[in-house]
Amino acid sequence: MTLSIIGILTAVVLVLNIFLATALVFLERRDASSTWAWIMVLFFIPIFGFFFYLLLGRRLREKTLFKWEGRKKVGIENLIAHQMNALHDNEFHFRDENVHAYKDLVYLHLRNNGAVLTQDNAVQIFNDGREKFDSLIKDIEKAKDHIHIQYYIFRLDQLGTRIMDALTLKAKEGVKVRLLYDDMGSRRLSKRKFKEFIEAGGEVETFFPSIWPIINPRLNYRNHRKIVVIDGRVGYIGGFNVGDEYIGLSRKFGYWRDTHLRIEGSALHPLQTRFILDWNQASAKHDIEYEESLFPVIPEKGETTMQIVSSGPDEEWEQIKDGYLKLINLAEDYIYIQTPYFIPDASFYDAIRIAALSGIDVRIMIPNKPDHPFVYWATYSYAGQMLRAGARVFIYNNGFLHTKMIISDGKASTVGTANIDVRSFKLNFEVNAFMYDEKVSKELSELFHQDMELSTELTLGKYYERTRMIKTKESIARLLSPIL
């Protein structure tokens, strides 16, 4: 009797596998590599593969996740149209004439993402977690009107408690404090742990929370953004999350090398808009309405020209990846890339390969230790291919490298949350700052060179000496790379 039930269940699962495979091919219209990867999972792991697909494989159907009527009052839509028309007619005034070389990239982000160009920003670069969070807490302590804080990972450990104490104090003072975190990134966190903060007047929301206690049917579609906006005048964007490991207190990872930006200037308006859109999607009762205090008139703070670009599975195009590709294609001298995960799709791989084969100085820096083993060995495999094309690959040894950065010719650069992998390109909600500024880009280049001193260069000779076990790990990880 038991065997017959098992046989029936197995037959049902196999039929469902066939149905899902058919749907993948004819209905989902994914790219071929992702389709074949899922078909392999479904047929080689027939029972578990079915459940893996339910958790990881389903596409996001919602078309209007992010709504906020306040965008009209901010004037962003009119500004986008004005800037696009001026660029199209070659009438746009660039304060820095060097930015003119990147006008096609600026236009791409305007048309593809509605990313307005701002030209009056001051940018401070952080590559050390302690310095970044010391600065953030100081800015929190100075807040007068509101604090908007969003992280993929938020832990209530030593660092998280320190930040929450500062936020709770400001809430008690009457400052409007809103905290948004991702439910999967912060899966050990619950709103119950914010009792004192909420009683003080603070508000907390979670992005795509679990329907069931353990299983989240939206396991794949996570909000990977890290955004802070204080009083509409100071903002933060980059790779650091909130947790003790990000200030070097993890025994496993040691020193944590990341890159984050502190921004003052008109770029705060699109950054604020991005936070509000994410908050209103997550909030059921506390939607943010337009208030002038959220978008104050900001005096000119600097000369950095930038665009805040976001992307996610709710969009038709892969906006940040498209920006990466254009930035690479515009390079004439060099391309520097730092990323914890280098698992490019075909278009990104071809762009980097062609750049290297064309004589562009392509340098890629990856960590020397995995935080996700399959992802690491897939990264190592693609790094080997880049070597054959003439790129240089560096393995960072001084702890864990988590930076998401690309620099083109020391004239343009991008820093943010998007890794070089399919997950960041297609599945996660991400945000990057694209900067057209020689001073900032050269400062980032100098940091890259400093990191090279703390790295080991991977040569073709060393790569070919890898063990059979490593080759096996690479092969398995490479097959699964479209869905990692």
TAUR-V424046 format. One record per backbone hydrogen bond with DSSP energy under -1.0 kcal/mol. CO is the residue of the C=O (numbers start at 1). NH is the residue of the N-H. If there is no record, write none. Layout:
# TAUR-V424046
co nh
CO NH
CO NH
This chain:
# TAUR-V424046
co nh
1 5
2 6
3 7
4 8
5 9
6 10
7 11
8 12
9 13
10 14
11 15
12 16
13 17
14 18
15 19
16 20
17 21
18 22
19 23
20 24
21 25
22 26
23 27
23 28
31 35
32 36
33 37
34 38
35 39
36 40
37 41
38 42
39 43
40 44
41 45
45 49
47 51
48 52
49 53
50 54
51 55
52 56
53 57
53 58
68 71
69 72
70 74
71 75
71 76
75 79
76 80
77 81
78 82
79 83
80 84
81 85
82 86
83 87
84 88
85 89
86 91
87 90
96 99
97 100
98 101
99 102
100 103
102 106
103 107
104 108
105 109
106 110
107 111
108 112
109 113
109 115
110 114
114 116
118 306
120 301
120 302
121 304
122 264
124 262
126 260
128 132
129 133
130 134
131 135
132 136
133 137
134 138
135 139
136 140
137 141
140 143
145 176
146 231
147 178
148 229
149 180
150 227
151 182
153 242
157 161
158 162
159 163
160 164
161 165
162 166
163 167
164 168
165 169
166 170
167 171
168 172
169 173
170 175
171 174
176 147
177 203
178 149
179 205
180 151
181 207
182 186
184 187
186 189
190 193
191 194
192 195
194 198
195 199
196 200
197 202
198 201
203 179
205 181
207 183
215 212
220 222
222 224
222 429
227 150
228 236
229 148
230 233
230 234
234 230
235 263
236 228
237 261
242 155
243 246
244 247
244 249
245 248
250 254
255 400
257 402
259 239
260 126
261 237
262 124
263 235
264 122
265 268
266 269
267 271
268 272
269 273
270 274
271 275
272 276
273 277
274 278
275 279
276 280
277 281
278 282
279 283
291 294
292 295
304 121
305 436
306 118
307 434
309 432
311 430
312 315
317 319
318 322
319 323
320 324
321 325
322 326
323 327
324 328
325 329
326 330
328 331
333 361
334 409
335 363
336 407
337 365
338 405
341 420
345 349
346 350
347 351
348 352
349 353
350 354
351 355
352 356
353 357
354 358
355 360
356 359
360 362
361 335
362 392
363 337
364 394
365 339
366 396
372 376
373 377
374 378
375 379
376 380
377 381
378 382
379 383
380 384
381 385
382 386
383 387
384 388
386 391
387 390
392 364
393 458
394 366
395 456
396 368
397 399
400 257
404 416
405 338
406 414
407 336
408 411
408 412
412 408
413 435
414 406
415 433
419 421
420 343
421 425
422 426
423 427
423 428
429 224
430 311
431 417
432 309
433 415
434 307
435 413
437 441
438 442
439 443
440 444
441 445
442 446
443 447
444 448
445 449
446 450
447 451
448 452
449 453
451 454
452 455
454 397
456 395
459 463
460 464
463 466
467 471
468 472
469 473
470 474
471 475
472 476
473 477
474 478
475 479
476 480
480 483
